[in-house]
Structure formats: C-alpha cells, structure tokens
C-alpha cells in the first residue's frame, strides 16, 4: 500500500495504441537517457499542470501530455480506460503515477516533439512494450499489454 503522506508529485502516463496494418495496435514507448549513460524506456506522460490551487485531472493530464510530447490532439473520447492501479517507482517514491489507455486519433501520427528530453520514440508490439517498460508500469498495465499481444497472436495464427 502506498503511503500517501510521502507523495509530493503526481503524474500520468499514457498507454497509447496506434493502428497497425494487421489490425492489432502498436504501443508508443520512449527511450530516455540519463546523464551517466544509462537508459530506460517509458510511456509518454508527465506531471499534472497546476493552475492556481487546482491541479489537472487524470484525463486532462493525458490530453495535455499527448499534445506536448507526441503532437497528437487527443479528445476525451480517445481515452478508453483509466487503470485502477497506481505506481510509486522505487527510484521516485514521492511521485504517484496514474495510467490511462488511449487510442491515437484517426489520421494523426505520434511524433517525438522533444527528442532532447524524451530520447527516441518507438512504435512496438504490446509484448515488446511490456518488456521494455518493465517495473515502470503496474501489473494491471502489463496484463493489458499481454492481452493485446495475445490478440495479435490469435489474429495472426493460421485458420
């Protein structure tokens, strides 16, 4: 259980699915690099914007971050789910992360708007995304990615 008294920051990360030719979506993942040469993979996202004393909602954060990092114009109907589980990563224990599932709007292609901050942008299969992000997502996110991967395998298996 998360000790909420330790939380000083909140953020949202987006499991963004992008249509693929075979009908099973790909997932966007960034490869970020640290100052010491280490690197890690993350979903698009960031901390909630604050205006006055009010913070953004989870959905507002997802819309804002997808525009800021990926250059896409998400609408509320593009957000398909809010994952129930949240995460405090061991390296950032004072940050509580929420996760949403969103579909890339038709006709829009995500791009890396800040390569200096975000590193490289990849479009990967759901099972690859799960392996890449590792402990930077909740079990619930990983289970959903496994479900998408199994859907890909079922649709690609011979009849």
N, C-alpha and C positions, 0 to 999 in steps of 0.2 A: 504494500500500500504506500502511496506517495504521501510524504509529509508536506502538506500544502503550506505550512508556515515557512518552509525553506524556498518556496517559489518566488523569484523576483522578476522573471520574464515569461511570457507566453508567446508561442508561435504556432503557425500552421504549416503543414507540408501537404503537397498535392500528389496523389496517385493519378497522374494524367494519362489517360488512354488515347491513343492515336490510331485511327483505322489503318489496317494493313491490307494488302491485296488479297490475302487469303480469308479475310473477314474477321480474323481474330486480332484484337488490338495489340499494338506495341505500347510500351511504357517509357516515359521520358525520365532520364537519370543524368545528373551532373557528376562529373569527376572533378573534385576540388583538390587543390594542392596547398599544403602548408608551407610555412617559411623554412622548415628544416628538410624539405624534400619529400616528406610523407604525403600520401594522397588517400582519399576516401571518396566514396560515392554517396550521393544524397538525392532525395526528391526535391523538386522545386518548392520553394516556400521561404518563409521568413517571419519575423516578429510582427505582431499586430501594430498597426498605426494607431496613434493616440491623438485625439483632438480634444483639447481641454481636459476634462476629467473622465471622458468616455473613451473606452477602447473599442476598436473594430470588433465585429462579430467574427466567428469562425468563417462563415460564408463570405463576408466582406473581405476578410484577410485573404482567402483563396482567390477571389476575383482580383484584388489589388496585386497580389504576388504573381499571379499568372500573367498579368499585363506587364508588370515591372521586369520579371525575369525571362519570360518566354514570348512576349509580344503578342499574346492572344487576348481576345476580348471575351472572356467567359461571362455568361449570364447565369442567373440563379438556376435556370432550368438545365444548364450543363453540369451542375453539381448533382451527382447521383446518390451520394451517401456521405454521412458523417460516421466515421468509425468510432465505436464506443470507447475503445481503449486509448489511453494517452501514454506518453513516454517521457521519462526523465533519463536521458542518456548518462552513463557514468562519468563521461568527460564534461558534461554540462548539467550537473544535478540541480541547479537552481532554475532551469528552463523546462517548462511543461509544454510538450508538443502535442497538438491535435492533428489528426489526419483526415482528409476528405478524398473522395473518389470523384473525379470529373472526367467528362468526355470532351475532347478537343472539338470546338465548334466546326461545323462543316465549312470547307473552303479556307480554313486557316491552318497555317503550318507553324508549329512552335520553332522558335529560333533563340539562340543564346544572345540576349541583349547586353550582357555584361561579362564577356569572356575573362576579363581580369579578375573579377570576383568569383565567378561560377566555374571557371575552367572549361572543360569540354562538355558538350551536350550529346547524349546518346539516345537513340531510339532502339530499345531492346525488347526481347521477348519477356513475358511476365516471369518465367522461371529465372532468366538471367538477371532481371531487376531484383528479384528476391535475394539471389546470391550476392549481388553487388552491394546492396544497401545493408545487408547483414543486421547487426544489432542497432542500427539507426532507424528501425521501424518496429512496430509492435507485432506480436504474434498474429493478431487479427489481420493486419495488413499482409503479412506473409501468407496466411491461409487464403486470403482473397487472391493473391498472385498465383498461388498453387492452383486454385480453382480455374483461373484464366488459362494457365498453362495446360491443365488437363482438357479444357475445352478446345484448345489449339490441337492437342494430340488426337482427340476424338474426331475433329473435323478433317484432319489430315490422314487418318487411318483408312486403308482400303476397305471398300464395302464388301 
